[in-house]
Amino acid sequence: MRSRSVKRVADVRALRAHQFPEDAGPLAHPVRPRKYREINNFYTATVYEKGAELVRMLQTILGADGFRAGIDLYFDRHDGDAATIEQFLTCFADATGTDLVQFAQWYDFAGTPNVAISSDYDARAKKFTVTASQSLRSGVKQTGTGPMHIPLSFALLGSDGSHLSWAHVKGGDVQDGVIHLRERRQTFTFDGVAEEPVLSALRGFSAPVTRIPEASAQQAAFLARHDDDDFNRWDSVNGLFVRAMTEASTAQQEQRRYALDKNFTQIMAELAADKQLEPAFRALCLTPPTVSEIAREIGRAIDPLGIHIGREHVLDTISAQCADAFDVVFKSVNTHEAFEPSADQAGKRSLKAILLAYLARGAEGVTLGKALFDDADNMTDRLASLTVLAHQFPDHDETKAALDAFYERYRDEPIVLDKWISVQATIPSEDTLERVEDLASSPVFSLNNPNRARALLGAFSSGNPVAFNQANGDGYAFFCDHIVRLDAINPQVSARLMTAMRSWNELEPVRRNAAHEALEALASRPNLSRDLRDIVGRMLSA
């Protein structure tokens, strides 16, 4: 069911946004830490999200029937027990006769493995060769022995997107659409492949790894149009986004023009209009990567403002070139049918929201956004339109009126008011810091309320890389000052919010120095909690 695929894409995107940076920086740790300074700091994305991926990967390795047999045996042996990971894995090994010693290393590794995949086709011999190798990012502390067992779900796609078969394969273990990578480098040769295929690899995100290098632009475009694996289709589109936005930001920094590939904008228009895809999946494909996601792919000397400018250029171009196609689809989902909390309607609202964000970049953007805000009969539409107005037209009178109206309507509903605060804290402008400072000193804000602290400080530091990472360091100074105050009230929340600065060492020199100064100043403060001092200390040790 595609609804399951939509959930999978959303889960992977969250994993990459939160756990991958954790794995790549000074806060990296194994899924099962062998030692720690403060246990409160290990309720992390690595323990929970990556830990869940390991269980999913186990199902890929064993197959659905083998996994079910292992689970049944686990409950027979350990229901009601505080079982260890060794006991958990032993159940699957005993139930299926599978050696899981190599797989168990996943629980003791810190870092996200890189998997390099290359291929070659010999038309005369009808042979298709896939070479895969695994490694860890340089500088990441290896706490396991490696290499690991990495299952790569795959398919060979023909020129029309159909699956190609092969006579036999040699070079390693390939079963049920899964290449089992067990060595640092392996070559798999498929004989009897009728035509040159396009490799669809890591289908369903079969392992929590980073593929290097990414598929070429040509391959990604093909997969974006033809892959029948929803995750890979989305991932191909996302890869095209990242490539375009990275190139655009580089061009901006080098003061040269950048022209977006029209094939990409055509793919965007096709995806928006494809009624064979459910609306929620189309919305995911059209949703661009954030500045932070692009920065993660760049990995070093990051200039968030430069990335933002390049990203805006790409989005403006897509908006202009796809306006007619997007408008048709927007009108088809912007109906006045009675609200229902159904998956189908939720998908349509998601598609409507992302199309509004594109169409609002046109000449009538404010009018369009305010009209949807005024007509909204549900929170999804109301919040989506408010976000578009605030993020694209922060100083417009209509935006101010919408923000005031939203506040007056929901001023006595704390959870909704948190959303109102976060919308403003994430306005992608360096001027936003002043707005955040005003909110922090207003009656609506209190550090005694953990949700309110997350809504303002968390949204600003983690969701607004442009305003937070100002070159003058003012964003860091404001944040760290409030973290100290929060630490005296709620150490667990202060430590958790502080992880927003975990990637400080990947910034370009000016911002990196400013962030380092802020962290050093924070570390020198007396009476920091054990929770916060642990996080700051580990970040400074990078």
N, C-alpha and C positions, 0 to 999 in steps of 0.2 A: 504494500500500500504506500502511495506517495506520502501520506501524512506521516508515516514512520520515517521516510527519507527526509522530510522537512525537519523533523525532530533531530535526526542524525546530523544534518548540516548545521543546525543551530548549536548542537552540543560541541561539535568539532571547532566551530568558530570561537566558542567561548573557551575551549581548551587552549587553542592557539593564542588567544588574547591574554589569558591569565596564567596558564601553566607553563607554556613555552618560555615566556620571559623569566619566569621563576627558575626554570631549569637552566637558563642561559646566563644567570647572573650570580651574585654573591650569596643569594638565599637558596641556591640549589641544594637539594638533599634527596636521598633515595625515597622511594615509596614507603619503605620500612626503615626509618632512621635507626642506626645502631646506638647513637648517642645524641644528646641535646643539652642545651643550657636551660631552656625554659619550654616546658611541654605545651604551654598555651600557644606558642608560636608555631605549632605543627598541626594546627587544624587548617591545612593548606590545600591549594589546588592540586599539588603533587600527590598528597596522600589520598584525596578523595577523587578528583577527576582522572588523574593518571592511573590511580589504583583501579578505577572502574574500567579504564581502557585495557588494563592487563587482563581482567576477567573476560572482557569481550574478545580480546586476542586469543585467549585460551579456547574460547568457543570456535574461533576461526581455525585454529590448529587441529582441534579434535573433531570438528563437525558437530551439527546440532544433536545427533543421536548420542555421540560420545560425551558431549558436554552434559546432556541430560542424565546419562548414566552416572557420571561423576558427581553431579549435584545430588542425585538420589542417594548415592552411597554416603556423601558428606552428611546429609541429614540423618541417615540411619546411624552413623557413627557418632556424630557430634552435636545433634540437636540439643540445645540447652547448655552446651559447653562454651568456654572461652577458648576456641581452637586457634592454633598457630597457623601461619602461612604454610609451614611444612606439612602439617596435618591436612590442610585444605588441598594442597597439590597432590599429596599422596593418594587421596581419594580418587582423583582423576587418573592418576597413573595406574592404580590398581584396577579401576573399572574398565580401562581401555587398553592396558598393556603398553602404554606410551611412556617413554623415558622423558621426564620433564625436568631433569637436572639442569640442562642448559637454559631452558625457559625461566627457571627460578631466578636466574641472575638478574632479570628485570627488576626484582624487588630490592636489589642492592646497588643498582646503578644510579648515579645522579647525572642528569644531562639528557638532552634529546638526541638520539642517534640520527646521523645523516645517512641516507641511502642514495648512492649514486647509481643511476640506471642508464645504460646505453644499449643500443640495438643496431643490428645490421641485417640486411636481407640479401641473399644470394639468389637472384632470379633464375639463373640456369639450374642450380641444384635444388631450388625450392626450399631453401633452408633459412630459417629466421633465428638469429642468435641474440640472446639477451644476456648482458653482463651486469651483475649487481654487486655492489660492495658496500660495506658498512663502516662507519667511523663516528667518533665523537668530535664535536667542535673543539678546536684547539683552545687550551686554557681551562677546559672543564675538568674538574677533579674526577677521576675514574675510581669508583669505590668497588667495582666488580672486576671480574677477570676477562670477560669477553672472549671471543665474539658471542653475540646473542642469537637466539632463534627468532627470526623476524618473518612472519607470514605476509607475503605480498599477494593479495587477491588480484587477479588480472583477467584480461580477455584480449584476444587479437581481433581487431576490427577491420573489415574490408572497406573498400572505397565508398560503399553505400551505408556503412554503419553496421552491417550484419556481422555476426560472429564467424570467424574463420576457424576451421578445424586443422588438426595436424595428425600425422601418422604415428609418430612416437617422439619422445623427448629424452635427451641424455644430458648429463652434467650435474644432476642433483635430483632432489625429491620434488616432484610436481604432481599434485593430486587435487582433483575436484576444483579446478580453477584457482589453486593456490600454489605459488612458488615458495618453497621453504628455504629461506636464506639462513644457513647455519655457519658459514665460514666468512672470513673477512672479505673474500672476493670469490665469486662463483660465476661460471658461464654456463648457460642453459641453451641447448641447441634443439630447435623444433624442426623436424623433418616433415616434408610433404605439405608445406604451406603454399596454397595455390597462387596467392598474389602478395605483394608487399603490404604488410599490415601496419596499422597504427596501434601501438601498445597502449592499452588502458590499464594503468598500474595503480596499485593501492586502492582498489575499488572499495567503496564503503569505508574508507580510511581504516584499512585492516590492521594497521600498526601505528602507534604514536611516534612517528618519525617525520623528518623533513627530507623531501626529495631534492637532491642536487645532481646536476642542474635541473631546473624546471623544464617542462616540455617546451619546445620551440613555439614561437608565436603561431606558426602554421599548424602545428599539431594541436595546440590549445584551441585554436579556432575550429578545427575539425571536431574535436571532442566536445566543444561547447554546443555544436550543432547536432552531433550524431550519437554521442555516448548514451547508452541506455542505463548506465549506472548514475543515479541522480547525484550522488556525492561527487563523482568525478566530473560530471557536467558542470555542477556549480563551481567546483574547484578550478576548472579550466577557465571559466568566466572570471573568477576572482583573480587568477593568475594574469589574465589579460589586463584587468584593472590595475593591478600592482605594477606590471611592466610599464603601462602607459603613464601612470602617475609618477613613477620613479623617473622615467625619462623626461617628463614634463618639468619636474622640480629641478632636475639637473640642468635642463635647458634654461630655466629661469635664472638659476644661479650663475650660469655662464653668459647670460644676457643674449640668448639667441632664440629664435622662433621655434616653436614645436607644433607640428601638425599631427593630429590624431588620425590613426589609420581608419579610413572609412569602413573597412571591413568590420571593425569592432563595433562602430555605431550601428551598422546594419544588423549585426548579431543582437545588439540590445533591442532594436525595434522588433526583430523576429521573436525574441523571447517574450517580450511584453504582449505580443499579439497571439502567441501560441495557445489556443484554447485546449489543446491536448494536455497541457501542463496545468496543474492546479494553481490557483491564484497565489497561494502562500509560497509555493516553490518559485514562481515567477518573481515574486517580491524579493525573495532571498537572492536570486540571480542578479537582480537590478540594484541591490543594495551595495554601494561601494565600500571598499575597505576604509577603515578609519586612518587618520594620520599615524596613530600608534601602530597599527597593523603594518602599514607601509614602512615605518621606521624599523620595525622588527626584521623585515626582509632586508633592509639596507644594512643594519647591524653595527655601523660605526660612523663616527663623525656626523651624527644626526643633527640636522637643523629643522626642528619642527615647523617653524614659520615657512621656510622654503618648501617643505613638503606640502604644507597647507596651500600655498599659492599654486603649486603645480597641480595639486588635486582639484582645486577650484577651476583651473583652466580646463581640465579634462571634463569635469561635470558640466561646465558651461557649454562646451562643444557638443557633448552628448545631448544636452537639453535642446540646443539649437537645431541639430541635425535630425533629432527624433521627435520633435515637437508635435508634428501632425499625427504620427503613429501613437505616441503616448496619449495625446488628447482623446483619440478615439477610444482607447482602452479605459482611460480615466472616466469618461462619461458612461461607459458600460458598467462600471462598478460603483459609480457615485450615484446610486439609486436611492429612492426613499422608501424601500421596503421596510416593514416593521422589524425592529431590532430583535435578533435571536442570538443567544450565546452558543452558536453552532460553529463547527470547524470550518464549514464552507463560508459562512459570513465573516468569520475571523480572518480567513485567507483573503477575502475580497477587501476587507478593511486594510490589511497589510499592504496589498497591492496599491490600493488607493493612496495610502500614505506616502509610499516611495515615489509614485508618479507625481503626486502633488509637489514633493520636494524638487523634482526636475522641472515641472511646468512653472513653478513659482519663480524660476530663474528668468522667465520671459518678461515682457513689458507689463503684463497685467498680474504679476506675481502677488503683490500685496492684496489686490482685489480678490484674487482666487483664494488665497489663504484665509482672509477674513470672512469670506462667504462660507467656506466650509466650517470655520470656527462658529459662526453665528447659527448655522443650520444643524450643527452636530446634535444628535440625540443619544450619544454614547461617549464614554470617556476616551476610547481609543481615537475616534475622529477628533474630539476636542483637543486632546493632548498633542496629537500629530500636527494639527494645524497651528496650534500655539507654538510648537517647536519650530516649525518652518518660519513663522513670522519672527520669532525671537532670534533665530540663528541667521536668517538671511536679511532681515530688516530690523535690527535691534533698536534703532533710534527713531523709527517711523511712528507717527501718532497712532496709527491703527494697531501697531504692536503694543504700544503703551496701554491703549484702551483694552485690548484683549487680555493683557497681563492683569490689569486692574479688575476686569470683570471676572476672571478666573479666581483671583484672590478673594473677592467679595463673595463669590458663590461657595467657595470651599474653605474659608478661613477657619471654620470650626471642625474640619476633618483633617487631622494631622497627617495621615498617610498620603492623602491627595496633595496637601500643602507641601510635603516633601518633594513631590514631582515638580511643583511650581518653582521651588527653589533650585532643583537640579537643572531644569531647563535653562535658567538664567546663568547658573554656574558654569555651564558648558558652551556658552556662546563663544564661537571660535574667533576671538578678537583680543588683542593685547589690552584693550580698554576694559575688558571684563573684570580684571582684578579690582578696579574701583567699585564696580557693582557688587562683587563678592564681599569686599570690605564693608560696604554699606549693609548688606544682608547680615553679616556676622555681628554687626553692632545694633541691629534692629530688634524689636521685641519678639519677632517670630523665631529668633534663633536662640538656642541654649545648648551649651556643651553637656548639660546634664541629660539631654535626650540623645541616646546613641543613634537613632535613626536620623535625627536632624543633623547630627555631626556628619554622618555618612552622606546625607543629601547635599550638604554644602561642601565640606572639606574633601570628602571622598570623590564627589563628582568633579570638583575643580581640579584636584591633583591627578586623578586617573582618567578623567574623561575630557580634559581640556588641555592637551599638550601645547597649544599655541599660547594661551594666557599663562599657564603654570610655568612653562619653561622660558620665561622672558630672559633675554640676554643679560639684563642688569641684575638678575637674581631676586627681584622684588617678590615674585611669586613664591620662591622657596622660603624667603624670610617670613612672609605672611603665614605660610603653611606651617613651618616649624614652630613659630611662636604659638600658634593655636594648638599644635600637637602637644607642646609642653603643658599648656593649661589643661588639655583633655587628659593627659597622662596622670595628673593628680586626682582625677575623678574616675577614670575608667582605663586602666593600663592595657587591657586586652584590645579595646577598640583603638587606642592610640597606636599600639604596635601594628595592628592590622592595616590601619590607614597609612602608616609610615612606609609600608612596602611599595607605595606609589613611586618612590625614588630609587627603586632597586636597579634601574637601568641607567643611572646617572653617568656611569663611566663610559657609556656609548655615545654621549652627546659630543657635539663639536667643541673645540677647546674652550671658547669663551663661556658657554653654558656649563660645560663640565667643571670648570674652575669655580664658577658661581655656586653650583650645586655642592661641590666639595667643601667650600667655605661654610655653607649653611649646615652641612652635616657635621663638620668639625665643631662649629659653634654649638650645635645641639648636643654633641657628645660631651662637651665641657660643662654643660649645665649640671648643677648639683641635684641630687634627689630624684634622678630619673628612675622609673620603675625597672625592675629586672626584665620585664617583657620588652620595653622600648629600648633599653640599653643593649639587649641582645641583638635586636634588629639593626640598630644603628652601627653597632660594632662590626657585625658581619658585612654590612654594606661598605664600611670604610676599609675593611681588610682586603677588598677586591683590588 
